Each structure stands twice: as structure tokens, then as C-alpha cells.
């Protein structure tokens, strides 16, 4: 998967804007999934009152609602979905890792509505057990200012590895 945003300022004056990619990934069970590559980063936790914290865990998990903006995040993160063990009469789910890369954005959002908020998200939770969003927005408190007579953009890619 690759999503690219192109911006061209054909004017003589700079302009300021904000934008965001929302990359929704279907996973079998959000409670089993982790995101790696965010350890040590400062983040704002909207699900816990909007307070800023420091990520101490090497693997960010999803035990409930998660809504975090990680500031100055690296260009890569990994979404790790472990496989399930084969048991009589059960569905076997193969494990997978999705490498998520970004260019042109500085922050990363990790979001899942959690079971409490999932009923309000029925538009896109239809056939999956969970939907997870790992998106790459610019810092919302610091919009982009695009110089005059210039072009550029931002890209988010996801590859199952």
C-alpha cells in the first residue's frame, strides 16, 4: 500500500495548512497487536485526558481505547500481529508484521476505538474483529507553511514483511 499527498503552491505568497493520512489496518484481534518503534518518544494521550507522557514500552499494545500522537516519530514503525496456535476446532491465524514508513510528516498517531467506543464506529467495523489506525499526521499544533512557487509532498507506505 502507498498513499501520496502532493502539494503545489503556484502563488507568490506562502500558505499554511494542516493535513493527515489515516491508514486503517484490519487486524484479527487488536488486543494481541503491538506497534514497535515508538519507545522513548513523547506523546499526547487523548484517551487519557490529553496529557503528555513519555513512551516507556518497546511495544505499544491495545488493551482498550488508544488515541495517541507521538511527536517527532521515526520514519518507520512496525505493526506486529502474532499468529494463533492451532487448537482443535479453532481458526488458525498466521502471524504478520506490517512495516509502515513515512516521509514528509514528523508525527505518528496510533488509534483504536476500543470495545467501549466500537459500536459508534460500525461504518467500518463490519467483518473484522478490530480496526487499527496507524497514521502519519503533521504536528497539528504547528501547521505546515508552504513556500511560494514550490511543490512537494508526503508519503505513507505499508508493506507486509
MARKOL-694053 format. One record per residue (C-alpha): residue in three letters; chain; z, y, x. Coordinates in Angstrom, 2 decimals, padded with zeros to 5 digits. Each point is the difference from the previous one (the first is absolute). Example, Ala and Ser with C-alpha at 12.3 -4.5 7.8 and 13.67 -1.06 7.14 Angstrom:
BEGIN
  code  unit       zz       yy       xx
   ala     A   007.80  -004.50   012.30
   ser     A  -000.66   003.44   001.37
end
This chain:
BEGIN
  code  unit       zz       yy       xx
   unk     A   000.00   000.00   000.00
   unk     A  -000.76   003.51   001.21
   unk     A   000.48   003.32  -001.77
   unk     A  -001.22   003.25   001.55
   unk     A   000.52   003.59  -001.09
   unk     A  -002.41   002.61   001.30
   unk     A   000.73   003.71  -000.05
   unk     A  -002.50   002.75   000.75
   unk     A   000.82   003.69  -000.03
   unk     A  -003.28   001.88  -000.34
   unk     A   001.79   003.33  -000.46
   unk     A   000.88   002.73   002.45
   unk     A   003.77  -000.26  -000.68
   unk     A   002.42  -002.91   000.53
   unk     A   001.37  -001.75  -003.09
   unk     A   003.18  -001.98  -000.57
   unk     A   000.24  -003.25  -001.95
   unk     A   001.98  -003.22  -000.38
   unk     A  -001.32  -003.47  -000.71
   unk     A   001.16  -003.59   000.04
   unk     A  -001.40  -003.52   000.03
   unk     A   001.78  -002.50  -002.22
   unk     A  -000.82  -003.46   001.28
   unk     A   001.32  -002.46  -002.58
   unk     A   000.33  -003.56   001.30
   unk     A   000.58  -003.00  -002.22
   unk     A   002.68  -002.35   001.29
   unk     A   001.45  -003.19  -001.45
   unk     A   003.65   001.06   000.22
   unk     A   001.07   003.45   001.15
   unk     A   003.49  -001.31   000.77
   unk     A  -001.47  -002.21   002.75
   unk     A  -002.30   002.62   001.58
   unk     A   000.89   002.23   002.93
   unk     A  -001.66   002.94   001.72
   unk     A   000.22   000.14   003.79
   unk     A  -000.64   002.93   002.33
   unk     A   002.34   002.63  -001.48
   unk     A   003.23  -000.67   001.95
   unk     A   001.69   003.10   001.40
   unk     A  -001.92   002.43  -002.23
   unk     A   001.52   002.74  -002.12
   unk     A  -000.77  -000.36  -003.72
   unk     A   000.71   001.60  -003.37
   unk     A   001.28  -002.50  -002.57
   unk     A  -001.04   001.24  -003.46
   unk     A   001.46  -003.10  -001.67
   unk     A   003.43   000.89   001.41
   unk     A   000.21   003.68  -000.90
   unk     A  -002.53   001.42   002.47
   unk     A   002.31  -000.20   003.00
   unk     A  -001.42  -000.25   003.50
   unk     A   000.99  -003.02   002.07
   unk     A  -000.95  -001.86   003.17
   unk     A  -001.65  -003.42  -000.33
   unk     A   002.15  -002.49   001.89
   unk     A  -001.72  -003.21  -001.04
   unk     A  -002.97  -001.52   001.80
   unk     A  -001.17  -001.35  -003.39
   unk     A   000.14   002.14  -003.15
   unk     A   000.65  -002.24  -003.01
   unk     A  -000.28   000.41  -003.77
   unk     A   003.17  -001.07  -001.78
   unk     A  -000.47   002.62  -002.74
   unk     A  -001.73   003.34  -000.47
   unk     A  -001.34   001.43   003.26
   unk     A  -001.48   003.51   000.28
   unk     A   000.02   001.31   003.55
   unk     A  -002.01   002.46   002.07
   unk     A   000.17  -000.90   003.71
   unk     A  -000.63   003.08   002.14
   unk     A  -002.18  -000.04   003.14
   unk     A  -000.79  -003.68  -000.52
   unk     A  -002.12  -001.94   002.49
   unk     A  -003.68  -000.71  -000.67
   unk     A   000.71  -003.65  -000.89
   unk     A   002.37  -001.90  -002.26
   unk     A   000.05  -003.67  -001.03
   unk     A   000.60  -001.35  -003.48
   unk     A   001.37  -003.52   000.49
   unk     A  -000.05  -002.43  -002.93
   unk     A   001.53  -003.37   000.90
   unk     A  -001.39  -003.16  -001.51
   unk     A   001.96  -002.25  -002.31
   unk     A   000.96  -003.54   000.89
   unk     A  -001.65  -002.80  -001.92
   unk     A   002.40  -001.52  -002.52
   unk     A  -000.86  -002.54  -002.68
   unk     A  -001.52   001.79  -002.99
   unk     A  -000.03   003.42   001.65
   unk     A  -002.80   002.33   000.97
   unk     A  -000.65   000.23   003.74
   unk     A  -000.64   003.58   001.14
   unk     A  -001.48   000.44   003.49
   unk     A   001.61   002.62   002.18
   unk     A  -001.99   003.05   001.12
   unk     A   000.38   003.20   001.96
   unk     A  -001.94   003.13  -000.85
   unk     A  -000.49   002.48   002.84
   unk     A  -000.10   003.52  -001.44
   unk     A  -001.47   002.71   002.23
   unk     A  -000.25   003.72  -000.57
   unk     A  -001.76   002.91   001.67
   unk     A   000.34   003.66  -000.93
   unk     A   003.38  -000.33  -001.77
   unk     A   003.43   000.31   001.57
   unk     A   002.31  -001.61  -002.58
   unk     A   000.23  -003.32  -001.83
   unk     A   001.30  -000.68  -003.52
   unk     A   001.48  -003.39  -000.93
   unk     A   000.46  -000.49  -003.74
   unk     A   000.77  -002.69  -002.56
   unk     A   001.24   000.72  -003.54
   unk     A   002.54  -002.83   000.05
   unk     A   000.74  -002.18  -003.02
   unk     A   001.86   002.81  -001.82
   unk     A  -003.03   002.35   000.03
   unk     A  -002.76  -002.64  -000.17
   unk     A  -000.36   000.12  -003.83
   unk     A  -001.17   003.64   000.28
   unk     A  -002.69  -001.12   002.46
   unk     A  -001.73  -002.52  -002.27
   unk     A  -003.36   001.71   000.51
   unk     A  -000.43  -001.71   003.36
   unk     A   002.56  -002.78  -000.04
   unk     A  -001.94  -002.55  -002.01
   unk     A  -000.61  -003.27   001.77
   unk     A   002.10   000.40   003.12
   unk     A   003.68  -000.56   000.58
   unk     A   000.30   003.30   001.88
   unk     A  -002.02   002.98   001.10
   unk     A   000.83   001.80   003.19
   unk     A  -001.29   003.35   001.16
   unk     A  -000.19   000.80   003.67
   unk     A  -001.77   003.35   000.17
   unk     A  -000.74   002.53   002.64
   unk     A   000.58   003.57  -001.19
   unk     A   000.18   003.20   001.99
   unk     A   003.42   001.62   000.06
   unk     A   000.34   001.49  -003.48
   unk     A   002.31   002.74   001.23
   unk     A  -002.59   001.04   002.59
   unk     A  -003.54   000.09  -001.47
   unk     A  -003.15  -000.16   002.09
   unk     A  -001.73   003.25   000.86
   unk     A  -003.69  -000.65   000.55
   unk     A  -001.81   002.43   002.32
   unk     A  -003.17   001.79  -001.11
   unk     A  -003.41  -001.56   000.64
   unk     A   001.42  -003.40   000.92
   unk     A  -000.04  -003.61  -001.22
   unk     A   002.24  -003.02   000.52
   unk     A   002.02  -002.48  -001.91
   unk     A   002.50  -002.80  -000.20
   unk     A  -000.29  -003.78  -000.30
   unk     A   002.21  -002.89  -001.12
   unk     A  -001.03  -003.59   000.73
   unk     A   001.60  -003.31  -000.87
   unk     A  -000.92  -003.31   001.60
   unk     A   001.57  -003.38  -000.70
   unk     A   000.74  -001.51   003.40
end
